[in-house]
Amino acid sequence: MENLLNKDVRGIEISGIRKFYNMVLKYDNVISLTIGQPDFNTPNHIKESTIKAVEENKTTYTHNAGIIELRRAISNFVQNKYNLYYNPENEIIVTCGASEGIFIALKTILNIGDEVLIPAPCYPGYEPVVKLCGAKVKYIDTSNTNFKLTKKLLEENISYASKCIIIPYPCNPTGQCLNIYELKEIADFIRDKDIFILSDEIYSELVYNDRHHSIASLHNLKDKTVIINGLSKSHSMTGFRIGYTLAPYYITKHMIKVHQYLATCATSISQYAALEALTNGIDDSINMKNEYKKRRDYVYERLIKMGFDVVKPNGAFYMFPSIKKYAQNSFDFAINLLEKERVAIVPGDAFSKFGEGYIRISFAYSMEELKTALDRIEKFIDTL
Ligand SMILES: Cc1ncc(COP(=O)(O)O)c(C=O)c1O
């Protein structure tokens, strides 16, 4: 009977990050730098407001788009931080994590056979959703442009089949960001094209030497952009499953239907936690960011000293060094490192074929863990 199941679902696989993470669980004494999970606890005031929401029986369905107080808080937050204006009444949907936001956006935009442009290496959560929508991915290889999408790369890859482009900055797995000039160049090129933009800004609060800019704030691109964001990374709230979409009304009014039939609404008590985060915890991410920055500098310097070729990330909490000179593919490198030195990292091919020849190291771990892991990595590469 299995062959009778939906072919698109049979055709996708669980993400390479999770596959590797599950393998790692079989080994003892492993330091795992695999998962994109902040190692900070959710701030106390947010936890307390969650408990209060339960005690006050705020445990019912909410408006499909989320409680209006939270949508207003999101609207203020993105206006103050990123100069974006979205009407809380009809341009914002609170979703079950950014993941659901990606799903409802792509489902709303794509028809069968459409093409989605994705700069790669990239987060493995996009391609399967595109495929579930019956559409196709065209990857844009950014490995020769410091992992940045450029106008030239866009010119070379865009075609009449391109229905949507994903702008994934700050980027998982490379940590790269586009500065305002780079973003403007892309915005300028896209503005008169009939193409939607899905801007995944989930790491927007974790930009180190600049501030985050959204493509939707440039050249009236708001009109064709769906922004994906959420509290998973900014407030260390991955398990609360709260994300949100920001999009013009003519898109939101269709996305809300997909969201309604998929989830009805995001979890009520998590919405109250998110409300606390985006009112009294607006700058909660600053301390975490300062800590990540120290770790980034430490990991980067260690890797450079070991002779790795690595781009210094300006956002998120990942480092993506090349392992090309060690003459083994990224999966073998990761397995050998795991078996010999008990350090787990993610093979680059989990981030599309353009990630082959690299490994992803997450530095969302304590300094002690990072130090031990890097000592072990150093010992391992000395044997190669
Ligand atoms: C680039 C990117 N987008 C989206 C997500 C999904 O976020 P959430 O946990 O809020 O669904 C992640 C999670 O790692 C991510 O790295």
The ligand as a MOL file (V3000), in Angstrom:
LIG
                    3D

  0  0  0     0  0            999 V3000
M  V30 BEGIN CTAB
M  V30 COUNTS 16 16 0 0 0
M  V30 BEGIN ATOM
M  V30 1 C 16.4910 29.8140 8.8120 0
M  V30 2 C 15.4330 29.2140 9.6670 0
M  V30 3 N 14.1470 29.4500 9.3750 0
M  V30 4 C 13.1580 28.9270 10.1190 0
M  V30 5 C 13.4240 28.1180 11.2030 0
M  V30 6 C 12.2730 27.5180 11.9790 0
M  V30 7 O 12.0180 28.2420 13.1430 0
M  V30 8 P 10.9020 27.7770 14.1890 0
M  V30 9 O 11.5610 26.9100 15.2050 0
M  V30 10 O 10.3720 29.0590 14.7850 0
M  V30 11 O 9.8470 27.0460 13.4230 0
M  V30 12 C 14.7460 27.8380 11.5500 0
M  V30 13 C 15.0730 26.9480 12.6850 0
M  V30 14 O 16.1640 26.5290 12.9070 0
M  V30 15 C 15.7800 28.4080 10.7610 0
M  V30 16 O 17.0720 28.1780 11.0420 0
M  V30 END ATOM
M  V30 BEGIN BOND
M  V30 1 1 1 2
M  V30 2 1 2 3
M  V30 3 2 2 15
M  V30 4 2 3 4
M  V30 5 1 4 5
M  V30 6 1 5 6
M  V30 7 2 5 12
M  V30 8 1 6 7
M  V30 9 1 7 8
M  V30 10 2 8 9
M  V30 11 1 8 10
M  V30 12 1 8 11
M  V30 13 1 12 13
M  V30 14 1 12 15
M  V30 15 2 13 14
M  V30 16 1 15 16
M  V30 END BOND
M  V30 END CTAB
M  END
